[in-house]
Amino acid sequence: MNIQTTEAQVWWIAIADEIRPREGVPLARWAQALQKKFKFVQLPTGLPQPGQGFDFRTGTLEAGETLINISLLSVYSDGISVQVPANTRNAETVLQEVLGLFFSLGMREPTTPPLHYYASTIVADFEKSLNSLIPQSTLEHVAAAMPVQGNAEFNALHINFDQTTLPGRMAPINPSHFRIERRISVPYDQNRYFCQANTTTEKHIELLEQIERLV
């Protein structure tokens, strides 16, 4: 498997009443502190629409000798989302720096454990097609049922938990998604797939390598 790109996102979601400073949220001060620390190229303008956050785009974090690029930092009334063009380890590093900054500015430690989960995105070229994940006879039957002649090919795999089995606040979010799809506009014989999973980058790569061994 040849990995072309990796991207990662981490979410931290608390109960808004538990983290809001009792004296209110000094938005201007918090925005200035974020800009000073992460040097974002694009800052939010105006108030966000309901359900949306304040978006800070294209920043950096110096973590020791490592320079971490930040694609997007979204700040909500009840949480934070960080996206980086790298791995979940870098995303988590940025998240912890943001949390440390916010706590120093008056945000309170939540009493209810926050929801904390990842999303890993990988574009990779597999050595072989994933067609053998489906019985060849099934592919042939599908092809025969079509109005044109051709070969049926594996296109996508989606897996997730039954959200009704998940507890409490985690159920409607259901961060258990795993999917593989052929990369759009790339020839099938290149075996390039777009892959997403609610896990760390390292575990995501391990799962894809297991699937590749199956074929």
Order of alpha helices (4+ residues) and beta strands (2+ residues): beta-alpha-alpha-beta-beta-beta-alpha-beta-alpha-beta-alpha-beta-beta-alpha
